[in-house]
Amino acid sequence: MKARFAAIHSRGLAEPINEQYPFVLTTGRLDGHWYTQTRTGRIDKIAKMHPNPFLEIHPRDAGKLEIKEGDLVEVRSPRGMVKLPAKITKAIIPGTLFVPMHWGELWAELAEANALTHPNACPDSKPPELKACAVKILGITGA
């Protein structure tokens, strides 16, 4: 059977930013960890590489919100919230936040990235759009 390709034009984010939720949250993997750490969470070498969950934020956004490296930051979407230490980095663009997907209630409290994401899926291929949703930053607690 041959693959069938379809040219599809992007419809943009299923949940774009707005005044109430001004940041795009993206989630993803880190080197070494496997999904929710079910296979890698107890391997010392990998646990040392990435010992804790975090929130990546660009220095410009962190400066505007007076967030410092390591501050505990509360991030909310219409569906849920997480509280994560800030990792200030130019590796992410302004207006976008990143949370690794590997921590859930088994490994950390209030760190589950998918507590924020929405259930919308591509109408053609059906995978969920877990990689982008609109969020806001509420509380900040010093490190």
N, CA, C and O atoms as a GROMACS GRO file, in nm:
protein
  572
    1MET      N    1   0.085  -0.118   0.000
    1MET     CA    2   0.000   0.000   0.000
    1MET      C    3   0.089   0.124   0.000
    1MET      O    4   0.185   0.132   0.076
    2LYS      N    5   0.057   0.218  -0.084
    2LYS     CA    6   0.132   0.342  -0.091
    2LYS      C    7   0.072   0.446   0.004
    2LYS      O    8  -0.048   0.449   0.028
    3ALA      N    9   0.161   0.530   0.056
    3ALA     CA   10   0.115   0.639   0.143
    3ALA      C   11   0.040   0.742   0.059
    3ALA      O   12   0.074   0.767  -0.056
    4ARG      N   13  -0.061   0.801   0.120
    4ARG     CA   14  -0.136   0.908   0.054
    4ARG      C   15  -0.106   1.039   0.127
    4ARG      O   16  -0.133   1.051   0.246
    5PHE      N   17  -0.052   1.134   0.057
    5PHE     CA   18  -0.019   1.262   0.116
    5PHE      C   19  -0.127   1.364   0.081
    5PHE      O   20  -0.190   1.356  -0.025
    6ALA      N   21  -0.147   1.457   0.170
    6ALA     CA   22  -0.247   1.561   0.148
    6ALA      C   23  -0.185   1.696   0.182
    6ALA      O   24  -0.122   1.712   0.287
    7ALA      N   25  -0.203   1.792   0.094
    7ALA     CA   26  -0.156   1.927   0.121
    7ALA      C   27  -0.261   1.997   0.207
    7ALA      O   28  -0.376   2.013   0.167
    8ILE      N   29  -0.218   2.037   0.325
    8ILE     CA   30  -0.312   2.102   0.418
    8ILE      C   31  -0.251   2.234   0.463
    8ILE      O   32  -0.133   2.242   0.497
    9HIS      N   33  -0.331   2.336   0.462
    9HIS     CA   34  -0.285   2.466   0.509
    9HIS      C   35  -0.314   2.477   0.658
    9HIS      O   36  -0.420   2.438   0.706
   10SER      N   37  -0.217   2.530   0.730
   10SER     CA   38  -0.231   2.544   0.874
   10SER      C   39  -0.350   2.632   0.908
   10SER      O   40  -0.373   2.735   0.846
   11ARG      N   41  -0.424   2.590   1.007
   11ARG     CA   42  -0.537   2.670   1.056
   11ARG      C   43  -0.494   2.751   1.178
   11ARG      O   44  -0.576   2.818   1.241
   12GLY      N   45  -0.368   2.744   1.212
   12GLY     CA   46  -0.317   2.813   1.330
   12GLY      C   47  -0.342   2.730   1.454
   12GLY      O   48  -0.389   2.616   1.446
   13LEU      N   49  -0.312   2.787   1.568
   13LEU     CA   50  -0.330   2.716   1.694
   13LEU      C   51  -0.478   2.693   1.724
   13LEU      O   52  -0.561   2.780   1.698
   14ALA      N   53  -0.510   2.578   1.776
   14ALA     CA   54  -0.648   2.550   1.816
   14ALA      C   55  -0.689   2.642   1.931
   14ALA      O   56  -0.806   2.676   1.946
   15GLU      N   57  -0.591   2.682   2.011
   15GLU     CA   58  -0.619   2.773   2.123
   15GLU      C   59  -0.517   2.887   2.120
   15GLU      O   60  -0.414   2.879   2.186
   16PRO      N   61  -0.544   2.993   2.046
   16PRO     CA   62  -0.450   3.105   2.039
   16PRO      C   63  -0.449   3.186   2.168
   16PRO      O   64  -0.542   3.180   2.249
   17ILE      N   65  -0.342   3.262   2.185
   17ILE     CA   66  -0.332   3.348   2.303
   17ILE      C   67  -0.439   3.455   2.298
   17ILE      O   68  -0.496   3.484   2.192
   18ASN      N   69  -0.467   3.515   2.414
   18ASN     CA   70  -0.563   3.623   2.423
   18ASN      C   71  -0.525   3.709   2.543
   18ASN      O   72  -0.422   3.685   2.606
   19GLU      N   73  -0.605   3.809   2.575
   19GLU     CA   74  -0.571   3.899   2.686
   19GLU      C   75  -0.559   3.825   2.819
   19GLU      O   76  -0.471   3.855   2.899
   20GLN      N   77  -0.647   3.729   2.841
   20GLN     CA   78  -0.646   3.657   2.968
   20GLN      C   79  -0.534   3.554   2.975
   20GLN      O   80  -0.478   3.530   3.082
   21TYR      N   81  -0.499   3.493   2.861
   21TYR     CA   82  -0.395   3.390   2.854
   21TYR      C   83  -0.294   3.432   2.748
   21TYR      O   84  -0.304   3.390   2.632
   22PRO      N   85  -0.195   3.516   2.786
   22PRO     CA   86  -0.108   3.581   2.686
   22PRO      C   87   0.015   3.501   2.640
   22PRO      O   88   0.089   3.549   2.554
   23PHE      N   89   0.038   3.383   2.695
   23PHE     CA   90   0.155   3.303   2.657
   23PHE      C   91   0.112   3.176   2.585
   23PHE      O   92   0.007   3.119   2.614
   24VAL      N   93   0.196   3.131   2.491
   24VAL     CA   94   0.180   2.999   2.431
   24VAL      C   95   0.266   2.903   2.511
   24VAL      O   96   0.386   2.924   2.527
   25LEU      N   97   0.203   2.797   2.562
   25LEU     CA   98   0.278   2.692   2.631
   25LEU      C   99   0.304   2.580   2.532
   25LEU      O  100   0.212   2.536   2.462
   26THR      N  101   0.427   2.535   2.526
   26THR     CA  102   0.459   2.419   2.447
   26THR      C  103   0.518   2.313   2.541
   26THR      O  104   0.587   2.346   2.637
   27THR      N  105   0.490   2.189   2.512
   27THR     CA  106   0.540   2.079   2.594
   27THR      C  107   0.627   1.990   2.506
   27THR      O  108   0.617   1.994   2.383
   28GLY      N  109   0.712   1.910   2.568
   28GLY     CA  110   0.796   1.822   2.489
   28GLY      C  111   0.884   1.734   2.575
   28GLY      O  112   0.870   1.729   2.698
   29ARG      N  113   0.975   1.667   2.510
   29ARG     CA  114   1.062   1.570   2.575
   29ARG      C  115   1.199   1.630   2.606
   29ARG      O  116   1.241   1.730   2.548
   30LEU      N  117   1.266   1.565   2.700
   30LEU     CA  118   1.406   1.594   2.730
   30LEU      C  119   1.489   1.471   2.696
   30LEU      O  120   1.440   1.358   2.703
   31ASP      N  121   1.614   1.493   2.658
   31ASP     CA  122   1.703   1.380   2.631
   31ASP      C  123   1.706   1.285   2.749
   31ASP      O  124   1.718   1.328   2.864
   32GLY      N  125   1.694   1.159   2.722
   32GLY     CA  126   1.708   1.058   2.826
   32GLY      C  127   1.578   1.009   2.885
   32GLY      O  128   1.560   0.889   2.903
   33HIS      N  129   1.487   1.098   2.914
   33HIS     CA  130   1.361   1.055   2.976
   33HIS      C  131   1.267   0.993   2.873
   33HIS      O  132   1.270   1.028   2.755
   34TRP      N  133   1.186   0.902   2.919
   34TRP     CA  134   1.090   0.833   2.833
   34TRP      C  135   0.951   0.864   2.884
   34TRP      O  136   0.918   0.832   2.998
   35TYR      N  137   0.870   0.927   2.803
   35TYR     CA  138   0.733   0.962   2.837
   35TYR      C  139   0.723   1.014   2.981
   35TYR      O  140   0.784   1.115   3.014
   36THR      N  141   0.647   0.947   3.065
   36THR     CA  142   0.629   0.994   3.203
   36THR      C  143   0.724   0.924   3.299
   36THR      O  144   0.689   0.899   3.415
   37GLN      N  145   0.842   0.893   3.251
   37GLN     CA  146   0.949   0.831   3.329
   37GLN      C  147   0.918   0.689   3.375
   37GLN      O  148   0.984   0.638   3.465
   38THR      N  149   0.819   0.626   3.315
   38THR     CA  150   0.785   0.491   3.359
   38THR      C  151   0.901   0.394   3.340
   38THR      O  152   0.912   0.296   3.412
   39ARG      N  153   0.986   0.422   3.243
   39ARG     CA  154   1.101   0.335   3.219
   39ARG      C  155   1.232   0.398   3.263
   39ARG      O  156   1.332   0.328   3.280
   40THR      N  157   1.235   0.527   3.281
   40THR     CA  158   1.362   0.596   3.307
   40THR      C  159   1.369   0.666   3.442
   40THR      O  160   1.477   0.713   3.480
   41GLY      N  161   1.261   0.675   3.514
   41GLY     CA  162   1.256   0.753   3.637
   41GLY      C  163   1.345   0.703   3.749
   41GLY      O  164   1.378   0.779   3.840
   42ARG      N  165   1.384   0.580   3.745
   42ARG     CA  166   1.467   0.524   3.852
   42ARG      C  167   1.611   0.497   3.808
   42ARG      O  168   1.686   0.429   3.878
   43ILE      N  169   1.649   0.549   3.692
   43ILE     CA  170   1.786   0.532   3.643
   43ILE      C  171   1.866   0.654   3.688
   43ILE      O  172   1.841   0.766   3.642
   44ASP      N  173   1.963   0.632   3.777
   44ASP     CA  174   2.037   0.742   3.839
   44ASP      C  175   2.100   0.837   3.737
   44ASP      O  176   2.090   0.959   3.753
   45LYS      N  177   2.163   0.784   3.634
   45LYS     CA  178   2.230   0.868   3.535
   45LYS      C  179   2.132   0.965   3.470
   45LYS      O  180   2.163   1.082   3.452
   46ILE      N  181   2.015   0.916   3.434
   46ILE     CA  182   1.914   1.002   3.370
   46ILE      C  183   1.854   1.099   3.470
   46ILE      O  184   1.830   1.216   3.440
   47ALA      N  185   1.828   1.049   3.591
   47ALA     CA  186   1.772   1.137   3.695
   47ALA      C  187   1.867   1.253   3.727
   47ALA      O  188   1.821   1.362   3.760
   48LYS      N  189   1.996   1.230   3.719
   48LYS     CA  190   2.093   1.338   3.744
   48LYS      C  191   2.096   1.438   3.629
   48LYS      O  192   2.121   1.557   3.651
   49MET      N  193   2.069   1.391   3.506
   49MET     CA  194   2.066   1.482   3.391
   49MET      C  195   1.953   1.583   3.405
   49MET      O  196   1.971   1.703   3.382
   50HIS      N  197   1.838   1.535   3.444
   50HIS     CA  198   1.717   1.619   3.457
   50HIS      C  199   1.646   1.578   3.587
   50HIS      O  200   1.550   1.502   3.583
   51PRO      N  201   1.693   1.628   3.700
   51PRO     CA  202   1.638   1.581   3.828
   51PRO      C  203   1.499   1.634   3.862
   51PRO      O  204   1.426   1.571   3.939
   52ASN      N  205   1.460   1.748   3.806
   52ASN     CA  206   1.334   1.810   3.846
   52ASN      C  207   1.263   1.873   3.726
   52ASN      O  208   1.327   1.908   3.627
   53PRO      N  209   1.132   1.888   3.737
   53PRO     CA  210   1.058   1.960   3.632
   53PRO      C  211   1.092   2.108   3.639
   53PRO      O  212   1.145   2.156   3.739
   54PHE      N  213   1.061   2.180   3.532
   54PHE     CA  214   1.091   2.324   3.526
   54PHE      C  215   1.003   2.390   3.422
   54PHE      O  216   0.935   2.323   3.343
   55LEU      N  217   1.007   2.522   3.422
   55LEU     CA  218   0.938   2.604   3.322
   55LEU      C  219   1.042   2.691   3.254
   55LEU      O  220   1.109   2.770   3.320
   56GLU      N  221   1.057   2.677   3.123
   56GLU     CA  222   1.148   2.764   3.050
   56GLU      C  223   1.075   2.892   3.012
   56GLU      O  224   0.960   2.889   2.967
   57ILE      N  225   1.143   3.004   3.032
   57ILE     CA  226   1.088   3.135   2.998
   57ILE      C  227   1.201   3.222   2.945
   57ILE      O  228   1.314   3.216   2.995
   58HIS      N  229   1.172   3.303   2.846
   58HIS     CA  230   1.272   3.392   2.786
   58HIS      C  231   1.307   3.504   2.884
   58HIS      O  232   1.221   3.547   2.960
   59PRO      N  233   1.433   3.551   2.884
   59PRO     CA  234   1.474   3.657   2.976
   59PRO      C  235   1.388   3.784   2.967
   59PRO      O  236   1.363   3.849   3.068
   60ARG      N  237   1.343   3.819   2.847
   60ARG     CA  238   1.260   3.940   2.832
   60ARG      C  239   1.128   3.925   2.907
   60ARG      O  240   1.084   4.017   2.976
   61ASP      N  241   1.063   3.808   2.893
   61ASP     CA  242   0.936   3.784   2.963
   61ASP      C  243   0.960   3.775   3.113
   61ASP      O  244   0.883   3.828   3.193
   62ALA      N  245   1.067   3.707   3.151
   62ALA     CA  246   1.099   3.695   3.294
   62ALA      C  247   1.123   3.832   3.356
   62ALA      O  248   1.079   3.859   3.467
   63GLY      N  249   1.193   3.918   3.284
   63GLY     CA  250   1.221   4.053   3.334
   63GLY      C  251   1.094   4.134   3.353
   63GLY      O  252   1.078   4.202   3.455
   64LYS      N  253   1.003   4.128   3.255
   64LYS     CA  254   0.876   4.202   3.265
   64LYS      C  255   0.794   4.156   3.385
   64LYS      O  256   0.726   4.237   3.449
   65LEU      N  257   0.802   4.027   3.416
   65LEU     CA  258   0.723   3.971   3.526
   65LEU      C  259   0.802   3.961   3.657
   65LEU      O  260   0.752   3.910   3.757
   66GLU      N  261   0.926   4.011   3.654
   66GLU     CA  262   1.015   4.008   3.771
   66GLU      C  263   1.038   3.865   3.823
   66GLU      O  264   1.043   3.841   3.943
   67ILE      N  265   1.051   3.772   3.729
   67ILE     CA  266   1.080   3.634   3.762
   67ILE      C  267   1.231   3.615   3.759
   67ILE      O  268   1.299   3.657   3.666
   68LYS      N  269   1.282   3.551   3.863
   68LYS     CA  270   1.425   3.522   3.871
   68LYS      C  271   1.447   3.371   3.857
   68LYS      O  272   1.357   3.292   3.884
   69GLU      N  273   1.565   3.334   3.815
   69GLU     CA  274   1.601   3.193   3.801
   69GLU      C  275   1.566   3.116   3.928
   69GLU      O  276   1.606   3.156   4.038
   70GLY      N  277   1.494   3.008   3.915
   70GLY     CA  278   1.458   2.923   4.028
   70GLY      C  279   1.330   2.964   4.100
   70GLY      O  280   1.281   2.888   4.183
   71ASP      N  281   1.275   3.082   4.070
   71ASP     CA  282   1.148   3.120   4.133
   71ASP      C  283   1.041   3.016   4.102
   71ASP      O  284   1.036   2.962   3.991
   72LEU      N  285   0.958   2.988   4.198
   72LEU     CA  286   0.846   2.897   4.177
   72LEU      C  287   0.735   2.976   4.109
   72LEU      O  288   0.686   3.075   4.163
   73VAL      N  289   0.696   2.932   3.989
   73VAL     CA  290   0.601   3.006   3.906
   73VAL      C  291   0.475   2.923   3.888
   73VAL      O  292   0.480   2.804   3.856
   74GLU      N  293   0.360   2.987   3.910
   74GLU     CA  294   0.231   2.921   3.888
   74GLU      C  295   0.181   2.956   3.749
   74GLU      O  296   0.166   3.073   3.714
   75VAL      N  297   0.157   2.854   3.669
   75VAL     CA  298   0.108   2.870   3.533
   75VAL      C  299  -0.031   2.808   3.525
   75VAL      O  300  -0.053   2.696   3.572
   76ARG      N  301  -0.125   2.882   3.464
   76ARG     CA  302  -0.263   2.833   3.452
   76ARG      C  303  -0.312   2.839   3.309
   76ARG      O  304  -0.275   2.926   3.230
   77SER      N  305  -0.398   2.742   3.278
   77SER     CA  306  -0.475   2.742   3.154
   77SER      C  307  -0.621   2.732   3.196
   77SER      O  308  -0.649   2.720   3.315
   78PRO      N  309  -0.714   2.736   3.102
   78PRO     CA  310  -0.854   2.717   3.142
   78PRO      C  311  -0.882   2.580   3.205
   78PRO      O  312  -0.988   2.560   3.265
   79ARG      N  313  -0.789   2.486   3.194
   79ARG     CA  314  -0.812   2.350   3.243
   79ARG      C  315  -0.740   2.314   3.372
   79ARG      O  316  -0.784   2.224   3.444
   80GLY      N  317  -0.632   2.380   3.402
   80GLY     CA  318  -0.556   2.339   3.520
   80GLY      C  319  -0.439   2.430   3.548
   80GLY      O  320  -0.426   2.538   3.489
   81MET      N  321  -0.352   2.384   3.639
   81MET     CA  322  -0.237   2.465   3.677
   81MET      C  323  -0.120   2.377   3.716
   81MET      O  324  -0.135   2.260   3.751
   82VAL      N  325  -0.001   2.437   3.708
   82VAL     CA  326   0.123   2.375   3.753
   82VAL      C  327   0.200   2.480   3.831
   82VAL      O  328   0.179   2.600   3.814
   83LYS      N  329   0.290   2.434   3.916
   83LYS     CA  330   0.384   2.522   3.986
   83LYS      C  331   0.522   2.465   3.965
   83LYS      O  332   0.553   2.355   4.010
   84LEU      N  333   0.606   2.543   3.896
   84LEU     CA  334   0.737   2.494   3.855
   84LEU      C  335   0.844   2.600   3.876
   84LEU      O  336   0.816   2.719   3.870
   85PRO      N  337   0.968   2.556   3.902
   85PRO     CA  338   1.078   2.653   3.910
   85PRO      C  339   1.112   2.708   3.771
   85PRO      O  340   1.113   2.635   3.672
   86ALA      N  341   1.139   2.838   3.766
   86ALA     CA  342   1.170   2.905   3.639
   86ALA      C  343   1.312   2.874   3.597
   86ALA      O  344   1.406   2.875   3.677
   87LYS      N  345   1.326   2.847   3.468
   87LYS     CA  346   1.456   2.832   3.404
   87LYS      C  347   1.460   2.939   3.295
   87LYS      O  348   1.394   2.925   3.192
   88ILE      N  349   1.536   3.044   3.318
   88ILE     CA  350   1.541   3.156   3.226
   88ILE      C  351   1.643   3.125   3.117
   88ILE      O  352   1.760   3.099   3.145
   89THR      N  353   1.597   3.130   2.992
   89THR     CA  354   1.684   3.089   2.882
   89THR      C  355   1.646   3.158   2.751
   89THR      O  356   1.529   3.185   2.725
   90LYS      N  357   1.746   3.187   2.671
   90LYS     CA  358   1.723   3.241   2.537
   90LYS      C  359   1.695   3.129   2.437
   90LYS      O  360   1.679   3.156   2.318
   91ALA      N  361   1.689   3.005   2.484
   91ALA     CA  362   1.661   2.892   2.396
   91ALA      C  363   1.514   2.888   2.355
   91ALA      O  364   1.475   2.809   2.268
   92ILE      N  365   1.433   2.972   2.416
   92ILE     CA  366   1.290   2.980   2.383
   92ILE      C  367   1.259   3.123   2.342
   92ILE      O  368   1.321   3.217   2.391
   93ILE      N  369   1.162   3.139   2.253
   93ILE     CA  370   1.131   3.274   2.204
   93ILE      C  371   1.040   3.347   2.302
   93ILE      O  372   0.965   3.284   2.377
   94PRO      N  373   1.046   3.480   2.302
   94PRO     CA  374   0.955   3.556   2.388
   94PRO      C  375   0.809   3.522   2.358
   94PRO      O  376   0.772   3.500   2.243
   95GLY      N  377   0.728   3.519   2.463
   95GLY     CA  378   0.586   3.490   2.448
   95GLY      C  379   0.554   3.341   2.453
   95GLY      O  380   0.437   3.303   2.451
   96THR      N  381   0.657   3.258   2.459
   96THR     CA  382   0.638   3.113   2.462
   96THR      C  383   0.702   3.057   2.589
   96THR      O  384   0.809   3.101   2.630
   97LEU      N  385   0.636   2.960   2.650
   97LEU     CA  386   0.686   2.891   2.768
   97LEU      C  387   0.701   2.743   2.731
   97LEU      O  388   0.627   2.692   2.647
   98PHE      N  389   0.794   2.675   2.795
   98PHE     CA  390   0.813   2.532   2.771
   98PHE      C  391   0.811   2.457   2.903
   98PHE      O  392   0.873   2.499   3.001
   99VAL      N  393   0.738   2.344   2.906
   99VAL     CA  394   0.735   2.254   3.021
   99VAL      C  395   0.761   2.113   2.969
   99VAL      O  396   0.692   2.067   2.879
  100PRO      N  397   0.861   2.042   3.025
  100PRO     CA  398   0.880   1.904   2.983
  100PRO      C  399   0.764   1.816   3.029
  100PRO      O  400   0.705   1.839   3.135
  101MET      N  401   0.732   1.717   2.948
  101MET     CA  402   0.615   1.633   2.972
  101MET      C  403   0.637   1.518   3.069
  101MET      O  404   0.542   1.445   3.098
  102HIS      N  405   0.757   1.500   3.120
  102HIS     CA  406   0.793   1.376   3.189
  102HIS      C  407   0.747   1.366   3.334
  102HIS      O  408   0.748   1.256   3.391
  103TRP      N  409   0.709   1.476   3.395
  103TRP     CA  410   0.672   1.471   3.536
  103TRP      C  411   0.522   1.469   3.552
  103TRP      O  412   0.451   1.552   3.494
  104GLY      N  413   0.475   1.377   3.630
  104GLY     CA  414   0.335   1.368   3.665
  104GLY      C  415   0.327   1.348   3.815
  104GLY      O  416   0.426   1.366   3.885
  105GLU      N  417   0.212   1.312   3.864
  105GLU     CA  418   0.193   1.302   4.009
  105GLU      C  419   0.281   1.195   4.073
  105GLU      O  420   0.305   1.200   4.194
  106LEU      N  421   0.328   1.098   3.996
  106LEU     CA  422   0.419   0.996   4.050
  106LEU      C  423   0.554   1.054   4.088
  106LEU      O  424   0.618   1.007   4.182
  107TRP      N  425   0.599   1.159   4.015
  107TRP     CA  426   0.733   1.211   4.032
  107TRP      C  427   0.740   1.349   4.094
  107TRP      O  428   0.843   1.384   4.152
  108ALA      N  429   0.637   1.428   4.084
  108ALA     CA  430   0.641   1.565   4.137
  108ALA      C  431   0.498   1.615   4.155
  108ALA      O  432   0.406   1.571   4.085
  109GLU      N  433   0.482   1.706   4.248
  109GLU     CA  434   0.349   1.763   4.274
  109GLU      C  435   0.327   1.887   4.187
  109GLU      O  436   0.417   1.971   4.174
  110LEU      N  437   0.210   1.898   4.129
  110LEU     CA  438   0.170   2.013   4.046
  110LEU      C  439   0.270   2.041   3.933
  110LEU      O  440   0.306   2.156   3.909
  111ALA      N  441   0.314   1.935   3.864
  111ALA     CA  442   0.412   1.951   3.757
  111ALA      C  443   0.369   1.884   3.627
  111ALA      O  444   0.450   1.873   3.535
  112GLU      N  445   0.245   1.839   3.617
  112GLU     CA  446   0.201   1.764   3.501
  112GLU      C  447   0.164   1.858   3.386
  112GLU      O  448   0.062   1.928   3.392
  113ALA      N  449   0.246   1.860   3.282
  113ALA     CA  450   0.225   1.951   3.169
  113ALA      C  451   0.087   1.934   3.106
  113ALA      O  452   0.024   2.033   3.068
  114ASN      N  453   0.040   1.811   3.095
  114ASN     CA  454  -0.088   1.789   3.029
  114ASN      C  455  -0.208   1.830   3.114
  114ASN      O  456  -0.322   1.820   3.067
  115ALA      N  457  -0.187   1.874   3.236
  115ALA     CA  458  -0.296   1.934   3.314
  115ALA      C  459  -0.337   2.066   3.251
  115ALA      O  460  -0.448   2.115   3.274
  116LEU      N  461  -0.248   2.124   3.171
  116LEU     CA  462  -0.274   2.253   3.106
  116LEU      C  463  -0.327   2.241   2.965
  116LEU      O  464  -0.398   2.329   2.918
  117THR      N  465  -0.293   2.133   2.896
  117THR     CA  466  -0.324   2.121   2.754
  117THR      C  467  -0.472   2.092   2.729
  117THR      O  468  -0.545   2.054   2.820
  118HIS      N  469  -0.514   2.109   2.605
  118HIS     CA  470  -0.653   2.090   2.567
  118HIS      C  471  -0.669   1.961   2.486
  118HIS      O  472  -0.569   1.904   2.440
  119PRO      N  473  -0.792   1.914   2.468
  119PRO     CA  474  -0.814   1.788   2.396
  119PRO      C  475  -0.830   1.802   2.245
  119PRO      O  476  -0.854   1.702   2.177
  120ASN      N  477  -0.817   1.923   2.190
  120ASN     CA  478  -0.838   1.941   2.047
  120ASN      C  479  -0.741   1.857   1.966
  120ASN      O  480  -0.625   1.840   2.004
  121ALA      N  481  -0.788   1.805   1.854
  121ALA     CA  482  -0.707   1.720   1.768
  121ALA      C  483  -0.716   1.768   1.623
  121ALA      O  484  -0.810   1.840   1.586
  122CYS      N  485  -0.620   1.728   1.544
  122CYS     CA  486  -0.621   1.757   1.401
  122CYS      C  487  -0.744   1.689   1.340
  122CYS      O  488  -0.763   1.569   1.360
  123PRO      N  489  -0.826   1.764   1.268
  123PRO     CA  490  -0.946   1.703   1.211
  123PRO      C  491  -0.917   1.598   1.103
  123PRO      O  492  -1.003   1.516   1.072
  124ASP      N  493  -0.796   1.602   1.046
  124ASP     CA  494  -0.764   1.509   0.938
  124ASP      C  495  -0.690   1.384   0.989
  124ASP      O  496  -0.732   1.272   0.962
  125SER      N  497  -0.581   1.405   1.063
  125SER     CA  498  -0.500   1.290   1.106
  125SER      C  499  -0.530   1.245   1.249
  125SER      O  500  -0.486   1.137   1.289
  126LYS      N  501  -0.602   1.324   1.326
  126LYS     CA  502  -0.654   1.294   1.459
  126LYS      C  503  -0.557   1.299   1.578
  126LYS      O  504  -0.602   1.276   1.690
  127PRO      N  505  -0.427   1.326   1.563
  127PRO     CA  506  -0.346   1.334   1.685
  127PRO      C  507  -0.382   1.459   1.765
  127PRO      O  508  -0.414   1.562   1.706
  128PRO      N  509  -0.378   1.451   1.898
  128PRO     CA  510  -0.412   1.567   1.980
  128PRO      C  511  -0.305   1.676   1.969
  128PRO      O  512  -0.187   1.647   1.950
  129GLU      N  513  -0.348   1.799   1.981
  129GLU     CA  514  -0.255   1.912   1.977
  129GLU      C  515  -0.204   1.939   2.120
  129GLU      O  516  -0.242   2.038   2.182
  130LEU      N  517  -0.121   1.850   2.168
  130LEU     CA  518  -0.068   1.865   2.304
  130LEU      C  519   0.050   1.960   2.310
  130LEU      O  520   0.103   1.986   2.418
  131LYS      N  521   0.093   2.010   2.199
  131LYS     CA  522   0.215   2.089   2.194
  131LYS      C  523   0.194   2.238   2.204
  131LYS      O  524   0.293   2.312   2.204
  132ALA      N  525   0.071   2.286   2.213
  132ALA     CA  526   0.051   2.431   2.222
  132ALA      C  527  -0.085   2.462   2.282
  132ALA      O  528  -0.187   2.409   2.239
  133CYS      N  529  -0.083   2.550   2.382
  133CYS     CA  530  -0.208   2.600   2.439
  133CYS      C  531  -0.180   2.736   2.502
  133CYS      O  532  -0.065   2.771   2.528
  134ALA      N  533  -0.287   2.811   2.526
  134ALA     CA  534  -0.274   2.945   2.584
  134ALA      C  535  -0.272   2.934   2.736
  134ALA      O  536  -0.354   2.864   2.796
  135VAL      N  537  -0.177   3.006   2.799
  135VAL     CA  538  -0.163   3.003   2.945
  135VAL      C  539  -0.132   3.143   2.997
  135VAL      O  540  -0.100   3.235   2.922
  136LYS      N  541  -0.142   3.156   3.130
  136LYS     CA  542  -0.101   3.280   3.196
  136LYS      C  543  -0.016   3.243   3.316
  136LYS      O  544  -0.023   3.132   3.369
  137ILE      N  545   0.063   3.340   3.358
  137ILE     CA  546   0.146   3.323   3.479
  137ILE      C  547   0.078   3.401   3.589
  137ILE      O  548   0.049   3.520   3.574
  138LEU      N  549   0.052   3.334   3.701
  138LEU     CA  550  -0.015   3.399   3.813
  138LEU      C  551   0.080   3.429   3.927
  138LEU      O  552   0.124   3.543   3.944
  139GLY      N  553   0.112   3.328   4.003
  139GLY     CA  554   0.193   3.351   4.122
  139GLY      C  555   0.339   3.327   4.102
  139GLY      O  556   0.379   3.242   4.022
  140ILE      N  557   0.420   3.402   4.174
  140ILE     CA  558   0.565   3.386   4.171
  140ILE      C  559   0.614   3.386   4.315
  140ILE      O  560   0.584   3.478   4.391
  141THR      N  561   0.688   3.284   4.350
  141THR     CA  562   0.744   3.272   4.484
  141THR      C  563   0.895   3.266   4.472
  141THR      O  564   0.946   3.189   4.390
  142GLY      N  565   0.968   3.342   4.549
  142GLY     CA  566   1.114   3.341   4.544
  142GLY      C  567   1.172   3.203   4.564
  142GLY      O  568   1.111   3.117   4.627
  143ALA      N  569   1.291   3.184   4.510
  143ALA     CA  570   1.357   3.054   4.516
  143ALA      C  571   1.390   3.011   4.657
  143ALA      O  572   1.446   2.904   4.678
   0.00000   0.00000   0.00000
